[in-house]
Amino acid sequence: MEVPIDFEHKQYQLLAYLQQINAHFNRTQLYPNLNDLIFHYNNLKKFKQDKTTLETGFPVRLSNMDVAAVKITYEKIVNDDAMMQEIEQIINYAVSRIMPAIKEGREIHDFVSSHLAISEVGMQPLYPYQGYLLLRNGDEKGIRVYEYQVTLFESQHEKYRGIHTTYIAKYERHFVYNTPEAIRKDLIHARRELPNPAVYQVESDITFPVENTLLPLAKKTLVKAISALN
């Protein structure tokens, strides 16, 4: 909606933005790019929907009455001006370009998710909503440890869960000393505030960007696993 509202100018802006998104996707960097694309796409669709709702619900005024035929003709108060037509052209073009980018992002999302495996470490605690997430990333020689907390949010129509993570440390991999079970014992000993924590390990057999891809999808995988316990 910012000036200049010109189709060619907005087309250039959109293509430049999508070029940046594609560069990130080519490096398997999903977030926050995929969320941004979906946010913009939903806003565009909502604008079109709200405009249609406004038009159909707008009052009309009597423009002509033929008494003999008892015929009433109504004239709409609001008609699109040139600027609104230009905006609609821009929006239609943007929707047609953003949707394929979202599809590509979702394909990357599904590909990464298919290479993740989650497992419990130790006994399952009575309270699984707070604990530790162990993250193994392909060929990297280390296991990242995060403390996590899952929170339940409720709206008028649905319930959904959110997760917050805090980075704790990175353990070097060792088939004897730094096994997931050994890391769990070390965490319990070093961090007394969680005496019997839930511990989950999410591992990938392919190396992915951690902050932009692996960690966000590992968190989603963890929330899904915990939700399935209920």
PEHUSUL-V791592 format. One record per run of one state. SS is the DSSP state (alpha for helix, beta for strand, coil for the rest). FROM is the first residue (numbers start at 1). TO is the last residue. If there is no record, write none. Layout:
((SS | FROM | TO) (SS | FROM | TO))
This chain:
((coil | 1 | 6) (alpha | 7 | 26) (coil | 27 | 32) (alpha | 33 | 57) (coil | 58 | 59) (beta | 60 | 66) (coil | 67 | 70) (beta | 71 | 76) (coil | 77 | 81) (alpha | 82 | 114) (coil | 115 | 115) (beta | 116 | 120) (coil | 121 | 129) (beta | 130 | 137) (coil | 138 | 142) (beta | 143 | 154) (coil | 155 | 158) (beta | 159 | 171) (coil | 172 | 179) (alpha | 180 | 190) (coil | 191 | 197) (beta | 198 | 204) (coil | 205 | 209) (alpha | 210 | 227) (coil | 228 | 230))
